[in-house]
């Protein structure tokens, strides 16, 4: 009788010990899964946008205090984008007022296909210096300036052109590469994050709304550049 009781106690203790080990094992595994999920799955929020009028004083800042007789009617867009780390950020673009709603829709489409954008800061941050903005891989729109190497106003001067990830999508004409630090990305067979390719979601989002792409040019290529007359 005593031996039977002893065997029963030992058996129960064995089951209890195994149960405790199992519980601790499950808890540790759940923690590992939770940490792993946080590391590889960034939080993607819903796309948001704002279309804001620009005051006269702010407009002067966006022109970098340049004297311009006929200023374009512009709006400031605050729109969501996904950065290179997969995080949702809010950027700013200054565009022609007549294109504002269309640009909001374009970037919503780009956002939904999870195309990554490095940053999106208005050009006055760079003192309207396009080279500095491109070298910093900044996505921008309005910039009152001439076409490089000419006396013709750029489409950016009217808020009707947008450059996306310019470092990764440089302007190329023979040996002329802009920005200079974009030489690594002249080879368009690469498929690094933020590069724009023919028929990808970025090109389709713009072209479906009547915009043109510098990547289609015959004698030069401007892979960052989208514009609408």
C-alpha positions as CSV (number, residue, x, y, z in Angstrom):
1,X,0.0,0.0,0.0
2,X,2.8,2.4,1.0
3,X,4.7,1.6,-2.2
4,X,1.6,2.3,-4.3
5,X,1.1,5.7,-2.7
6,X,4.8,6.5,-3.2
7,X,4.7,5.6,-6.9
8,X,1.6,7.7,-7.3
9,X,3.2,10.8,-5.7
10,X,6.3,10.4,-7.8
11,X,4.2,10.1,-11.0
12,X,2.2,13.2,-10.1
13,X,5.4,15.2,-9.3
14,X,6.8,14.1,-12.6
15,X,3.7,15.3,-14.5
16,X,3.8,18.6,-12.6
17,X,7.5,19.1,-13.4
18,X,6.9,18.5,-17.1
19,X,4.0,20.8,-17.2
20,X,6.0,23.6,-15.6
21,X,8.8,23.1,-18.2
22,X,6.2,23.2,-21.0
23,X,4.6,26.4,-19.7
24,X,8.0,28.2,-19.4
25,X,9.0,26.9,-22.9
26,X,5.8,28.3,-24.5
27,X,6.2,31.6,-22.8
28,X,9.8,32.0,-24.0
29,X,8.7,31.0,-27.6
30,X,5.9,33.5,-27.6
31,X,8.3,36.2,-26.5
32,X,10.7,35.3,-29.2
33,X,7.9,35.4,-31.8
34,X,6.7,38.8,-30.5
35,X,10.2,40.3,-30.7
36,X,10.8,38.8,-34.1
37,X,7.5,40.2,-35.4
38,X,8.4,43.7,-34.2
39,X,11.8,43.5,-35.9
40,X,10.7,42.4,-39.4
41,X,7.1,43.8,-39.7
42,X,7.1,47.7,-39.5
43,X,3.9,49.4,-38.8
44,X,2.1,50.6,-41.9
45,X,-0.6,53.2,-41.2
46,X,-3.3,54.4,-43.5
47,X,-2.4,57.0,-46.1
48,X,-3.2,60.6,-45.1
49,X,-3.0,63.8,-47.0
50,X,-3.6,67.6,-46.6
51,X,-3.8,70.3,-49.2
52,X,-2.9,73.7,-47.7
53,X,-3.0,77.2,-49.1
54,X,0.3,79.1,-48.8
55,X,0.6,82.5,-47.3
56,X,2.4,85.3,-49.1
57,X,5.3,85.2,-46.6
58,X,5.7,81.4,-46.9
59,X,5.5,81.7,-50.7
60,X,8.4,84.1,-50.6
61,X,10.4,81.5,-48.6
62,X,9.6,78.8,-51.2
63,X,11.0,81.1,-53.9
64,X,14.0,81.6,-51.7
65,X,13.3,85.4,-51.7
66,X,13.9,85.6,-55.5
67,X,12.1,88.5,-57.2
68,X,9.5,87.0,-59.5
69,X,6.8,89.0,-61.2
70,X,4.3,86.3,-62.0
71,X,4.3,83.8,-59.3
72,X,2.5,80.5,-59.8
73,X,-0.5,79.7,-57.6
74,X,0.9,76.9,-55.4
75,X,-0.3,74.7,-52.6
76,X,1.6,72.8,-49.9
77,X,0.8,69.1,-49.7
78,X,1.4,67.0,-46.6
79,X,1.3,63.4,-47.6
80,X,2.2,60.0,-46.3
81,X,5.1,58.0,-47.7
82,X,7.0,54.9,-46.7
83,X,10.7,55.4,-46.0
84,X,13.6,53.0,-46.7
85,X,13.1,51.3,-43.3
86,X,9.4,50.6,-44.1
87,X,8.1,53.2,-41.7
88,X,5.2,55.6,-42.4
89,X,6.3,59.2,-42.5
90,X,4.8,62.5,-43.5
91,X,6.5,64.6,-46.2
92,X,5.8,67.9,-47.9
93,X,5.6,68.9,-51.6
94,X,4.8,72.3,-53.1
95,X,2.9,71.9,-56.4
96,X,0.7,73.9,-58.8
97,X,-2.7,74.3,-57.2
98,X,-4.4,72.8,-60.2
99,X,-2.5,69.6,-59.8
100,X,-2.8,69.2,-56.0
101,X,-5.6,66.7,-55.8
102,X,-4.0,64.7,-58.7
103,X,-0.6,64.5,-56.9
104,X,-2.3,63.4,-53.7
105,X,-3.9,60.5,-55.6
106,X,-0.6,59.6,-57.3
107,X,1.2,59.4,-54.0
108,X,-1.6,57.4,-52.4
109,X,-1.1,54.8,-55.2
110,X,2.7,54.9,-54.7
111,X,2.1,54.5,-50.9
112,X,-0.2,51.5,-51.4
113,X,2.3,49.6,-53.5
114,X,4.9,50.2,-50.7
115,X,7.4,51.9,-52.9
116,X,10.1,53.4,-50.6
117,X,11.0,57.1,-50.6
118,X,14.1,58.4,-48.8
119,X,12.7,61.8,-47.7
120,X,10.3,64.5,-48.9
121,X,11.4,68.1,-47.9
122,X,10.5,71.4,-49.6
123,X,13.4,72.9,-51.6
124,X,13.8,76.0,-49.4
125,X,15.5,73.7,-46.9
126,X,18.4,73.4,-49.4
127,X,18.2,77.2,-50.2
128,X,16.6,76.2,-53.5
129,X,19.9,74.4,-54.6
130,X,18.8,71.5,-56.7
131,X,22.2,69.8,-56.6
132,X,22.1,69.6,-52.8
133,X,18.6,68.3,-52.8
134,X,19.4,65.6,-55.4
135,X,22.6,64.6,-53.6
136,X,20.6,64.2,-50.4
137,X,18.2,61.9,-52.3
138,X,15.3,64.3,-51.5
139,X,12.0,64.0,-53.3
140,X,10.8,67.4,-54.3
141,X,8.5,69.4,-56.6
142,X,8.5,73.2,-56.9
143,X,11.8,74.9,-57.3
144,X,12.1,78.2,-59.2
145,X,15.2,77.6,-61.3
146,X,16.5,77.3,-64.8
147,X,17.0,74.0,-66.7
148,X,20.6,73.0,-66.0
149,X,22.9,74.6,-68.7
150,X,20.2,76.8,-70.2
151,X,18.3,80.0,-69.7
152,X,14.9,78.3,-69.8
153,X,12.8,78.0,-66.7
154,X,12.4,74.4,-65.5
155,X,9.0,72.8,-65.2
156,X,9.7,72.7,-61.5
157,X,9.4,76.5,-61.6
158,X,5.7,76.1,-62.1
159,X,5.2,73.3,-59.6
160,X,4.4,70.9,-62.5
161,X,7.3,68.5,-62.1
162,X,8.3,66.1,-59.3
163,X,11.7,64.4,-58.8
164,X,11.6,61.1,-56.8
165,X,14.6,59.6,-55.1
166,X,17.0,61.5,-57.4
167,X,20.2,59.9,-56.1
168,X,18.9,56.5,-57.0
169,X,17.3,57.7,-60.2
170,X,19.8,60.1,-61.8
171,X,19.8,62.3,-64.9
172,X,22.1,60.8,-67.5
173,X,23.3,62.3,-70.7
174,X,26.5,60.7,-72.1
175,X,29.0,61.3,-69.3
176,X,27.0,63.9,-67.5
177,X,25.4,62.4,-64.4
178,X,23.3,64.4,-62.0
179,X,23.6,64.2,-59.1
180,X,27.3,63.4,-59.2
181,X,27.1,60.9,-56.4
182,X,24.5,59.0,-58.4
183,X,27.0,57.3,-60.7
184,X,26.5,54.0,-58.9
185,X,22.9,53.9,-60.2
186,X,23.5,54.5,-63.9
187,X,23.2,50.7,-64.3
188,X,19.5,50.3,-64.4
189,X,19.6,46.5,-64.3
190,X,20.0,46.9,-60.5
191,X,16.9,46.6,-58.4
192,X,17.7,48.4,-55.2
193,X,15.0,49.8,-53.0
194,X,13.8,53.2,-54.3
195,X,14.9,52.8,-57.9
196,X,12.3,53.5,-60.6
197,X,11.9,51.1,-63.5
198,X,9.8,51.0,-66.6
199,X,6.2,49.8,-65.9
200,X,6.6,49.8,-62.1
201,X,3.9,51.2,-59.9
202,X,5.4,54.7,-59.7
203,X,5.6,55.1,-63.5
204,X,2.1,53.7,-63.9
205,X,0.6,56.0,-61.2
206,X,1.9,59.1,-63.1
207,X,1.4,58.0,-66.6
208,X,-2.2,56.9,-66.0
209,X,-2.9,60.6,-65.2
210,X,-1.2,62.0,-68.2
211,X,2.2,62.8,-66.7
212,X,5.4,62.1,-68.7
213,X,8.5,60.4,-67.4
214,X,12.1,61.4,-68.1
215,X,13.1,57.7,-68.3
216,X,11.4,57.6,-71.7
217,X,13.6,60.3,-73.2
218,X,15.6,59.3,-76.3
219,X,18.9,61.2,-76.1
220,X,19.1,61.5,-72.3
221,X,17.4,59.8,-69.3
222,X,16.0,61.5,-66.3
223,X,14.8,58.6,-64.2
224,X,13.8,60.7,-61.2
225,X,11.7,63.2,-63.2
226,X,7.9,63.3,-63.8
227,X,6.2,66.3,-65.3
228,X,2.9,67.5,-66.8
229,X,2.3,70.4,-69.1
